[in-house]
Amino acid sequence: MSIDVTPLLTPISESAPAGEEARATESYEAIAAEIEKMTSLSGASPIDWALVEQQGANLLSSQTKDFMLAAWVSAAWMERHGLEGLEAGLELQAGLIENFWETAFPSLKRLRGRRNALSWWTERASNWLERNELPAIDSATRARMVDAATRMDSGLAERDPDAPPLLNFVQQLKRLDVIPDAGNENNANGTTAAESNAANDAPNHSANDTSAASTATSAPQRAAAVSTNPTAPIVTALTSPDQLSTLDDISQALHPISDALGHISSALINIDRLHPLLIELSRFAARTTLLSAPPAVSGTTSLNPPPAPILDAFQTICDAGNAEGMIEFCESRILAFPFWLDLDYQSARGYEMLGTQGARMRQAVIKNVLSFTERLPELEYLTFSDGTPFASDDTRQWLADCRAMNSGAAATDSFEKTRQQARAAAGDGQHDQAMQLYQDMIQSTFSGRDQFRARIALLELFMSVNGSADPIPLAQPIVYDCESRNLAEWEPALTAQALQSVLKACKQALANTDVFNDTQRRGNYQQLQQNALQQLARIDFPAASRFAQ
């Protein structure tokens, strides 16, 4: 790459690394005037991209670090220098995020301005990739581009979890054509260099070395792996059966197949993001070569956990209850963290929130994760090296519920029969019908116990469908019944179940921006949370301790 981005990413000074605001300068205004021509109805003159590039680069090198300015310069590079400019723009954006996030402009108080700048450029770059016939590039260049885009994505996930993920943009870069290496001996066998690179770059998920198959490989590293040319055959000749004598041989033979399916699933995202085949392909690509659970001592493996920024972003996105965000975050990380079963649970939650539109995708997630955990049943009880569980308590309960639903076991009482019917309706995306089934039971039964169980189920169903709503008004009657009827003395297990649902409701409510900004309501909910936690501790201390963490 002949465009040198280093001066643009060099601190302006030791005391002010990002320099100062430059939006009132003549140079900035001149650049902005050129960009405004994009929306000019008269179209009097074309944009002077040379001016944007030269004056913008000068400002970024000598006066300021500004995300909007960087977006404009990156666009100018792309317009003037093609793929070379795109690569430079990717490095510039990633460098700003990694090195100047705290000090760059717009300031952190104006995060929306930064998001708008980054979105403006990524959307423009994505459209540019779609509408242009681009020449093939060498595999190293494509790998650098994918790496820079992935660094952008992971950097934003760490620093601004509300920023839109860049999965689709990264996938576009992965599909850029590469030039086969001349003289590669694989050509003699009818295999292109790109095909060979894909197989060689694939992480080793052998049965005897599951640590290599683990999440020790970070998402950026996995995403940066060179992908194959989508227009060329991907899978090499299959190994003959007489060469497959061990599980390790089987695992190695599956590598090119799983790698190929991973690329196909990436393409399918852009064609039909709600096609169940997408789940089948992505899970096969991520997990088919995992033939045994990783070695563990007292349930703890040597696998590195997801990095703290990824864990924090995961928690923030899931607490926010945004279905699309949850789905994209989880599905884009299955390949990097195949043992992290919480991704399956939260992805299924996201699809459930989509109603009938996401019903088939949710069922595909459930089918595949149940198959995976049936093949490796110990997984849900193992942890990463730092104690982070592969499957949280909520995930393990979800897995148990899914197994119960799929078992076809006969209901033991009228409530269980209603719950089976309601879960079946909810699984098909018919949430209103599921709620009505519980409500009909409440109105028709004389059993106060079954009425109480149905109200707990209604609260859980409401929260699963409305991940960003405030469920406390629906949870408070359950708390009242627990206290007024002294249920802990007569039904400790049922009371513990009810209090755990209430604590989940408190957690969801306190993640709601409106609740958090309402001082009085926030204080009331926090008090409710503490009271419920204290009551639960008297009945089930281990469960209470998990909510207290």
C-alpha positions as CSV (number, residue, x, y, z in Angstrom):
1,M,0.0,0.0,0.0
2,S,1.7,3.2,-1.2
3,I,-0.7,5.5,0.7
4,D,1.0,6.2,4.1
5,V,-1.6,6.6,6.9
6,T,1.1,6.9,9.6
7,P,1.3,10.7,9.6
8,L,-2.5,10.8,10.0
9,L,-2.4,8.5,13.0
10,T,0.6,10.3,14.7
11,P,-0.4,12.3,17.8
12,I,-0.6,16.0,17.2
13,S,1.3,16.7,20.4
14,E,2.1,15.0,23.7
15,S,-0.3,17.2,25.7
16,A,-3.1,17.0,23.1
17,P,-2.8,13.8,21.0
18,A,-6.0,14.6,19.0
19,G,-5.1,18.2,18.6
20,E,-8.0,20.7,18.6
21,E,-11.4,21.1,17.0
22,A,-10.9,22.2,13.3
23,R,-14.4,22.6,12.1
24,A,-14.2,26.3,12.0
25,T,-11.1,26.4,9.8
26,E,-11.1,27.4,6.2
27,S,-9.7,24.1,5.1
28,Y,-12.5,22.1,6.9
29,E,-15.2,24.4,5.5
30,A,-13.7,24.0,2.0
31,I,-13.8,20.2,2.3
32,A,-17.3,20.2,3.7
33,A,-18.4,22.4,0.8
34,E,-17.2,19.7,-1.6
35,I,-19.0,17.0,0.2
36,E,-22.2,19.0,0.2
37,K,-22.2,18.7,-3.6
38,M,-23.4,15.1,-3.1
39,T,-26.8,16.5,-2.1
40,S,-26.8,19.5,-4.4
41,L,-29.9,19.5,-6.7
42,S,-28.1,21.6,-9.3
43,G,-25.1,19.3,-9.7
44,A,-23.2,22.3,-11.0
45,S,-19.8,20.8,-10.6
46,P,-18.2,17.4,-9.6
47,I,-16.7,16.9,-6.2
48,D,-13.0,17.8,-6.1
49,W,-11.8,14.6,-4.4
50,A,-8.1,15.7,-4.8
51,L,-8.9,18.8,-2.6
52,V,-10.7,16.6,-0.1
53,E,-7.8,14.2,0.1
54,Q,-5.0,16.8,0.3
55,Q,-6.5,19.3,2.7
56,G,-8.2,16.6,4.8
57,A,-4.9,14.6,5.2
58,N,-3.1,17.8,6.1
59,L,-5.6,18.6,8.8
60,L,-5.5,15.1,10.2
61,S,-1.7,15.1,10.2
62,S,-1.1,18.6,11.7
63,Q,-4.2,19.8,13.5
64,T,-6.9,17.4,14.5
65,K,-8.1,13.8,14.8
66,D,-11.7,14.0,13.6
67,F,-13.9,11.0,12.6
68,M,-16.0,12.9,10.1
69,L,-12.9,14.3,8.4
70,A,-11.4,10.8,8.4
71,A,-14.5,9.5,6.7
72,W,-14.3,12.1,4.0
73,V,-10.6,11.5,3.4
74,S,-11.2,7.7,3.2
75,A,-13.9,8.3,0.7
76,A,-11.5,10.5,-1.4
77,W,-8.9,7.8,-1.3
78,M,-11.4,5.2,-2.5
79,E,-12.6,7.4,-5.3
80,R,-9.1,8.3,-6.5
81,H,-7.1,5.2,-5.8
82,G,-9.6,2.3,-5.8
83,L,-8.8,-0.7,-3.7
84,E,-5.6,0.8,-2.5
85,G,-7.6,3.7,-1.2
86,L,-10.1,1.4,0.5
87,E,-7.3,-0.4,2.3
88,A,-5.9,2.9,3.5
89,G,-9.3,4.1,4.7
90,L,-9.8,0.9,6.7
91,E,-6.4,1.4,8.4
92,L,-7.2,5.0,9.1
93,Q,-10.6,4.2,10.7
94,A,-9.3,1.3,12.7
95,G,-6.3,3.4,13.9
96,L,-8.6,6.3,15.0
97,I,-10.8,3.9,17.0
98,E,-7.9,2.1,18.6
99,N,-5.6,5.1,19.4
100,F,-7.7,8.3,19.7
101,W,-11.1,7.2,21.0
102,E,-10.9,9.2,24.2
103,T,-9.7,12.4,22.7
104,A,-10.8,12.6,19.1
105,F,-13.6,14.8,17.7
106,P,-16.6,14.8,17.9
107,S,-16.1,14.4,21.6
108,L,-17.3,11.4,23.5
109,K,-20.3,13.5,24.6
110,R,-21.4,13.4,20.9
111,L,-21.1,9.7,20.2
112,R,-23.9,9.9,17.7
113,G,-21.8,12.2,15.6
114,R,-19.0,9.6,15.5
115,R,-21.5,6.8,14.7
116,N,-22.9,8.9,11.8
117,A,-19.4,9.5,10.5
118,L,-18.4,5.8,10.6
119,S,-21.7,4.7,9.2
120,W,-21.4,7.2,6.3
121,W,-18.1,5.9,5.2
122,T,-18.8,2.1,5.7
123,E,-22.1,2.4,3.8
124,R,-20.3,4.3,1.0
125,A,-17.5,1.7,0.9
126,S,-20.1,-1.1,0.9
127,N,-22.0,0.4,-2.0
128,W,-18.7,1.0,-3.8
129,L,-17.8,-2.6,-3.5
130,E,-21.2,-3.7,-4.8
131,R,-21.4,-1.5,-7.9
132,N,-17.8,-1.8,-9.2
133,E,-16.1,-4.6,-11.1
134,L,-12.9,-4.9,-9.1
135,P,-9.7,-6.7,-10.1
136,A,-8.4,-9.6,-8.1
137,I,-5.9,-8.7,-5.4
138,D,-3.2,-10.8,-3.6
139,S,-4.3,-12.7,-0.6
140,A,-2.1,-10.7,1.8
141,T,-3.9,-7.5,0.8
142,R,-7.3,-9.0,1.3
143,A,-6.2,-10.4,4.7
144,R,-5.0,-6.9,5.7
145,M,-8.4,-5.4,4.7
146,V,-10.4,-8.0,6.6
147,D,-8.1,-7.5,9.6
148,A,-8.6,-3.7,9.7
149,A,-12.4,-4.0,9.3
150,T,-12.5,-6.6,12.0
151,R,-10.4,-4.4,14.3
152,M,-12.9,-1.6,13.6
153,D,-15.8,-3.9,14.5
154,S,-14.2,-5.3,17.7
155,G,-13.0,-1.8,18.7
156,L,-16.5,-0.4,18.4
157,A,-18.0,-3.3,20.3
158,E,-15.6,-2.6,23.1
159,R,-16.0,1.2,23.2
160,D,-19.5,1.8,21.9
161,P,-21.7,-1.3,22.1
162,D,-24.6,0.6,20.6
163,A,-22.7,1.1,17.3
164,P,-24.1,-1.1,14.5
165,P,-22.0,-4.2,13.9
166,L,-19.9,-4.4,10.7
167,L,-20.4,-8.1,10.0
168,N,-21.9,-7.7,6.5
169,F,-19.1,-5.2,5.5
170,V,-16.4,-7.6,6.8
171,Q,-18.1,-10.4,4.7
172,Q,-18.0,-8.3,1.6
173,L,-14.2,-7.8,2.0
174,K,-13.8,-11.6,2.5
175,R,-15.4,-12.2,-0.8
176,L,-13.0,-10.0,-2.8
177,D,-11.3,-12.1,-5.5
178,V,-7.7,-13.0,-5.0
179,I,-4.9,-13.8,-7.5
180,P,-3.8,-17.5,-7.4
181,D,-0.1,-17.8,-6.5
182,A,1.8,-18.7,-9.7
183,G,3.6,-22.0,-9.6
184,N,1.8,-23.3,-6.6
185,E,2.3,-27.0,-6.7
186,N,-1.3,-27.5,-5.8
187,N,-2.2,-26.4,-9.4
188,A,-0.9,-29.7,-10.6
189,N,-3.7,-31.4,-8.8
190,G,-6.3,-29.0,-10.0
191,T,-6.4,-27.0,-6.8
192,T,-5.9,-23.2,-6.8
193,A,-3.6,-21.5,-4.3
194,A,-6.6,-19.8,-2.8
195,E,-8.1,-23.1,-2.1
196,S,-5.0,-24.4,-0.5
197,N,-4.6,-21.2,1.6
198,A,-8.1,-21.6,3.0
199,A,-7.4,-25.1,4.1
200,N,-4.0,-24.2,5.6
201,D,-5.3,-21.1,7.4
202,A,-8.2,-23.0,9.0
203,P,-7.6,-23.4,12.7
204,N,-7.0,-27.0,13.8
205,H,-10.1,-28.4,15.5
206,S,-8.7,-31.9,16.0
207,A,-10.2,-34.3,18.4
208,N,-6.9,-34.7,20.2
209,D,-6.1,-31.0,20.4
210,T,-9.3,-29.2,21.3
211,S,-7.4,-26.3,22.7
212,A,-6.6,-25.4,19.1
213,A,-10.2,-25.6,18.3
214,S,-11.1,-23.3,21.1
215,T,-11.9,-19.7,21.7
216,A,-8.2,-19.1,22.3
217,T,-8.4,-17.9,18.7
218,S,-9.9,-14.5,19.0
219,A,-12.7,-13.2,16.7
220,P,-10.4,-10.7,15.0
221,Q,-7.8,-13.4,14.3
222,R,-10.5,-15.8,12.9
223,A,-12.1,-13.1,10.8
224,A,-8.7,-12.1,9.4
225,A,-8.1,-15.6,8.1
226,V,-7.9,-15.6,4.3
227,S,-11.1,-16.8,2.7
228,T,-11.4,-18.5,-0.6
229,N,-12.4,-17.1,-4.0
230,P,-16.2,-17.5,-4.0
231,T,-16.2,-18.0,-7.7
232,A,-13.8,-20.9,-7.6
233,P,-14.3,-24.5,-6.3
234,I,-13.6,-24.4,-2.6
235,V,-13.5,-28.0,-1.4
236,T,-10.4,-30.0,-2.3
237,A,-10.6,-33.7,-3.3
238,L,-12.1,-35.8,-0.5
239,T,-9.7,-38.0,1.4
240,S,-10.2,-41.7,0.6
241,P,-11.8,-43.8,3.4
242,D,-8.7,-46.0,3.9
243,Q,-6.8,-42.9,4.9
244,L,-9.1,-42.1,7.8
245,S,-8.1,-44.3,10.7
246,T,-8.5,-42.0,13.7
247,L,-10.9,-39.3,14.9
248,D,-8.1,-36.8,14.2
249,D,-8.0,-37.9,10.6
250,I,-11.8,-37.4,10.4
251,S,-11.5,-33.9,11.9
252,Q,-8.7,-32.9,9.5
253,A,-10.8,-34.2,6.5
254,L,-13.7,-32.1,7.6
255,H,-11.7,-28.9,7.7
256,P,-12.1,-27.9,4.0
257,I,-15.7,-28.8,4.0
258,S,-16.5,-26.7,7.1
259,D,-14.5,-23.9,5.8
260,A,-16.4,-23.9,2.5
261,L,-19.7,-24.0,4.2
262,G,-18.6,-21.1,6.4
263,H,-18.1,-19.0,3.2
264,I,-21.4,-20.1,1.8
265,S,-23.2,-19.0,5.0
266,S,-21.5,-15.6,4.8
267,A,-22.9,-15.2,1.3
268,L,-26.4,-16.4,2.4
269,I,-26.6,-13.6,5.0
270,N,-26.7,-11.1,2.2
271,I,-29.3,-13.1,0.2
272,D,-31.8,-14.1,2.9
273,R,-30.8,-13.4,6.5
274,L,-33.8,-15.4,7.8
275,H,-33.3,-18.6,5.9
276,P,-32.8,-21.5,8.4
277,L,-30.1,-22.9,6.2
278,L,-28.0,-20.1,7.5
279,I,-28.0,-21.6,11.0
280,E,-27.3,-25.1,9.7
281,L,-24.3,-23.9,7.7
282,S,-22.8,-21.6,10.4
283,R,-23.1,-24.3,13.1
284,F,-21.6,-27.0,10.8
285,A,-18.7,-24.7,10.0
286,A,-18.1,-23.8,13.6
287,R,-18.6,-27.1,15.3
288,T,-18.4,-30.1,13.0
289,T,-14.7,-30.7,13.7
290,L,-15.2,-30.6,17.5
291,L,-15.3,-34.3,18.1
292,S,-14.7,-34.2,21.9
293,A,-15.0,-31.8,24.7
294,P,-11.9,-29.9,25.7
295,P,-9.9,-31.4,28.6
296,A,-10.9,-30.0,32.0
297,V,-9.8,-30.1,35.6
298,S,-12.7,-29.8,38.0
299,G,-14.8,-28.4,35.2
300,T,-12.3,-25.7,34.2
301,T,-10.7,-25.9,30.8
302,S,-7.5,-24.2,29.5
303,L,-9.5,-22.3,26.9
304,N,-9.2,-18.6,26.9
305,P,-12.5,-16.8,27.6
306,P,-13.9,-14.2,25.2
307,P,-12.0,-11.0,25.8
308,A,-13.5,-8.6,28.4
309,P,-14.6,-6.0,25.8
310,I,-16.5,-8.7,24.0
311,L,-18.1,-10.0,27.2
312,D,-19.1,-6.4,28.2
313,A,-20.5,-5.7,24.8
314,F,-22.4,-9.0,24.9
315,Q,-24.0,-8.1,28.2
316,T,-24.9,-4.6,27.1
317,I,-26.5,-5.7,23.9
318,C,-28.5,-8.5,25.5
319,D,-29.6,-6.2,28.3
320,A,-30.8,-3.7,25.8
321,G,-33.2,-6.2,24.3
322,N,-32.6,-5.2,20.7
323,A,-33.5,-8.3,18.7
324,E,-31.5,-7.4,15.5
325,G,-28.4,-6.4,17.6
326,M,-28.5,-9.6,19.7
327,I,-28.8,-11.8,16.6
328,E,-26.0,-10.1,14.6
329,F,-23.7,-10.0,17.6
330,C,-24.2,-13.7,18.5
331,E,-24.3,-15.1,15.0
332,S,-21.1,-13.2,14.0
333,R,-19.2,-14.8,16.9
334,I,-20.3,-18.5,16.8
335,L,-17.3,-19.3,14.6
336,A,-14.8,-17.7,16.9
337,F,-16.3,-19.0,20.1
338,P,-18.0,-22.4,19.3
339,F,-18.1,-23.6,22.9
340,W,-19.8,-20.4,24.2
341,L,-23.4,-21.7,24.4
342,D,-24.7,-18.4,25.7
343,L,-24.5,-17.2,22.1
344,D,-27.0,-19.8,21.0
345,Y,-29.4,-18.8,23.9
346,Q,-29.3,-15.1,23.2
347,S,-29.5,-15.6,19.4
348,A,-32.7,-17.7,20.0
349,R,-34.0,-15.0,22.2
350,G,-33.5,-12.4,19.5
351,Y,-35.2,-14.6,16.9
352,E,-38.1,-15.1,19.3
353,M,-38.5,-11.4,19.7
354,L,-39.1,-11.2,15.9
355,G,-42.3,-13.3,16.3
356,T,-43.4,-15.4,13.3
357,Q,-40.7,-13.9,11.2
358,G,-38.0,-15.4,13.3
359,A,-39.7,-18.6,14.4
360,R,-38.0,-20.9,11.9
361,M,-34.6,-19.4,12.7
362,R,-35.2,-20.0,16.4
363,Q,-36.1,-23.6,15.9
364,A,-33.0,-24.1,13.8
365,V,-30.8,-22.6,16.6
366,I,-32.5,-24.9,19.1
367,K,-32.2,-28.0,17.0
368,N,-28.5,-27.5,16.4
369,V,-27.5,-26.6,19.9
370,L,-29.4,-29.6,21.3
371,S,-27.6,-31.8,18.8
372,F,-24.2,-30.3,19.8
373,T,-24.8,-30.7,23.5
374,E,-26.1,-34.3,23.0
375,R,-22.9,-35.1,21.2
376,L,-20.8,-33.4,23.9
377,P,-23.1,-33.5,27.0
378,E,-20.5,-32.3,29.4
379,L,-20.0,-28.9,27.6
380,E,-22.8,-27.0,29.4
381,Y,-21.1,-27.7,32.8
382,L,-17.5,-26.6,31.7
383,T,-15.9,-23.2,32.1
384,F,-13.2,-21.2,30.3
385,S,-9.9,-20.8,32.1
386,D,-11.0,-17.9,34.2
387,G,-14.2,-19.6,35.4
388,T,-16.5,-18.0,32.8
389,P,-19.1,-20.7,32.1
390,F,-19.7,-22.0,28.6
391,A,-23.4,-21.9,29.6
392,S,-24.8,-19.5,32.2
393,D,-27.6,-20.6,34.5
394,D,-30.1,-19.0,32.2
395,T,-28.7,-20.8,29.3
396,R,-28.7,-24.2,31.1
397,Q,-32.3,-23.6,32.1
398,W,-33.2,-22.8,28.5
399,L,-31.5,-25.9,27.3
400,A,-33.5,-28.0,29.8
401,D,-36.7,-26.3,28.7
402,C,-35.9,-27.0,25.1
403,R,-35.2,-30.7,25.8
404,A,-38.4,-31.0,27.7
405,M,-40.3,-29.4,24.8
406,N,-38.7,-31.8,22.3
407,S,-39.2,-34.9,24.5
408,G,-42.9,-35.2,23.9
409,A,-43.4,-36.3,27.5
410,A,-47.0,-36.2,28.6
411,A,-48.1,-33.4,30.9
412,T,-48.3,-34.3,34.5
413,D,-51.0,-31.7,35.4
414,S,-53.2,-29.1,33.8
415,F,-50.7,-26.4,34.2
416,E,-48.0,-28.5,32.4
417,K,-50.4,-29.2,29.6
418,T,-51.1,-25.5,29.2
419,R,-47.4,-24.7,29.4
420,Q,-46.6,-27.2,26.6
421,Q,-49.3,-25.6,24.4
422,A,-48.1,-22.1,25.2
423,R,-44.5,-23.0,24.5
424,A,-45.5,-24.6,21.2
425,A,-47.3,-21.4,20.2
426,A,-44.5,-19.2,21.3
427,G,-42.0,-21.4,19.3
428,D,-44.1,-20.6,16.2
429,G,-43.9,-16.9,17.0
430,Q,-47.6,-16.8,18.1
431,H,-46.8,-14.9,21.3
432,D,-50.3,-13.4,21.8
433,Q,-51.8,-16.9,21.5
434,A,-49.3,-18.2,24.1
435,M,-50.2,-15.5,26.5
436,Q,-53.9,-16.1,26.0
437,L,-53.5,-19.8,26.8
438,Y,-52.0,-18.8,30.2
439,Q,-54.7,-16.2,30.8
440,D,-57.5,-18.6,29.9
441,M,-56.1,-21.0,32.5
442,I,-55.9,-18.3,35.2
443,Q,-59.6,-17.5,34.6
444,S,-60.8,-21.1,34.4
445,T,-58.9,-23.0,37.1
446,F,-59.8,-23.0,40.8
447,S,-56.2,-23.9,41.8
448,G,-54.5,-20.9,43.2
449,R,-51.2,-22.7,42.8
450,D,-51.7,-23.1,39.1
451,Q,-52.9,-19.5,38.7
452,F,-49.6,-18.4,40.4
453,R,-47.5,-20.6,38.2
454,A,-49.3,-19.3,35.1
455,R,-48.6,-15.7,36.2
456,I,-44.9,-16.5,36.6
457,A,-44.9,-18.0,33.1
458,L,-46.7,-14.9,31.7
459,L,-44.0,-12.7,33.2
460,E,-41.2,-14.9,31.7
461,L,-42.9,-14.9,28.3
462,F,-43.4,-11.2,28.3
463,M,-39.7,-10.6,29.1
464,S,-38.6,-13.0,26.4
465,V,-40.6,-11.2,23.8
466,N,-40.1,-7.6,25.0
467,G,-36.4,-7.5,25.9
468,S,-36.3,-3.7,26.3
469,A,-39.6,-3.1,28.1
470,D,-40.1,-2.4,31.8
471,P,-41.7,-5.6,33.3
472,I,-41.8,-4.5,36.9
473,P,-45.6,-3.6,37.0
474,L,-46.2,-7.2,35.9
475,A,-43.8,-8.6,38.5
476,Q,-44.9,-6.6,41.5
477,P,-48.2,-8.7,42.0
478,I,-46.1,-11.8,42.2
479,V,-43.9,-10.3,44.9
480,Y,-47.1,-9.2,46.8
481,D,-48.4,-12.8,46.7
482,C,-45.2,-14.3,47.9
483,E,-45.1,-11.9,50.9
484,S,-48.8,-11.7,51.8
485,R,-49.4,-15.5,51.6
486,N,-46.0,-16.4,53.2
487,L,-45.4,-18.7,50.3
488,A,-41.8,-19.4,51.3
489,E,-43.0,-21.4,54.3
490,W,-45.4,-23.6,52.2
491,E,-43.9,-23.7,48.7
492,P,-40.1,-22.8,49.0
493,A,-39.2,-24.2,45.5
494,L,-42.1,-22.3,43.8
495,T,-41.3,-19.1,45.7
496,A,-37.6,-19.4,44.7
497,Q,-38.7,-19.7,41.0
498,A,-41.0,-16.7,41.4
499,L,-38.3,-14.5,43.0
500,Q,-35.8,-15.4,40.3
501,S,-38.2,-14.3,37.7
502,V,-38.7,-11.0,39.6
503,L,-35.0,-10.5,39.8
504,K,-34.7,-11.0,36.1
505,A,-37.4,-8.4,35.7
506,C,-35.5,-6.0,37.9
507,K,-32.3,-6.5,35.9
508,Q,-34.2,-5.9,32.6
509,A,-36.0,-2.8,34.0
510,L,-32.8,-1.2,35.4
511,A,-31.2,-1.6,31.9
512,N,-34.0,0.5,30.5
513,T,-32.8,4.0,29.7
514,D,-36.1,5.6,30.8
515,V,-36.0,3.8,34.1
516,F,-32.4,4.6,34.7
517,N,-33.0,8.3,34.1
518,D,-36.0,8.4,36.4
519,T,-34.3,8.7,39.8
520,Q,-37.4,7.8,41.9
521,R,-38.4,4.8,39.8
522,R,-34.8,3.6,39.6
523,G,-34.6,3.8,43.4
524,N,-37.9,1.9,43.9
525,Y,-36.8,-0.8,41.6
526,Q,-33.4,-1.2,43.2
527,Q,-35.1,-1.5,46.6
528,L,-37.4,-4.2,45.1
529,Q,-34.4,-5.9,43.8
530,Q,-32.7,-6.0,47.1
531,N,-35.8,-7.2,48.9
532,A,-36.3,-10.0,46.4
533,L,-32.6,-11.0,46.7
534,Q,-32.8,-11.2,50.5
535,Q,-35.9,-13.3,50.3
536,L,-34.3,-15.6,47.8
537,A,-31.2,-16.0,49.9
538,R,-33.3,-17.4,52.7
539,I,-34.6,-20.1,50.4
540,D,-31.9,-20.8,47.9
541,F,-28.6,-19.2,48.7
542,P,-26.7,-20.5,45.7
543,A,-29.3,-19.0,43.3
544,A,-29.3,-15.7,45.2
545,S,-25.5,-15.6,45.1
546,R,-25.6,-15.8,41.3
547,F,-27.9,-12.9,41.1
548,A,-25.8,-10.9,43.5
549,Q,-22.7,-11.1,41.3
